[in-house]
Amino acid sequence: MFSFKGTLGRRPFVIRMVILFVLMLFVGAFMTAAGVDFEGDAEPSGNPLFMLAGLAIQLGIFVCGLAAIVRRLRDAGHSPWWCLLFFVPIACLLIVFWLFIAPSRTPAWKAVN
């Protein structure tokens, strides 16, 4: 999950991104239930332990998503440097949706998962 090496086919990429999205929803719900509030205040409120745990889990999910995008870009025959667009909000969504439908350029027998 955290590996940036090799390639990742279209179906495993879609499955992985859906799982990571659902995990992010659960982490957000957990943080909300724990009383963590980031809205409108200069200082977030809530238990700092829950905030740190939630942020650590979100960081791990982010790294997994970035690794999947790099591997899928390589599989689609593009430079992994395109993942820098992952940090641009609208471009991130466009890249992910494009990678959902882009064909693989790596032969199936040569792909490394």
Salt bridges, closest charged atoms under 4 A:
ASP75 OD2 - ARG72 NH1 2.62
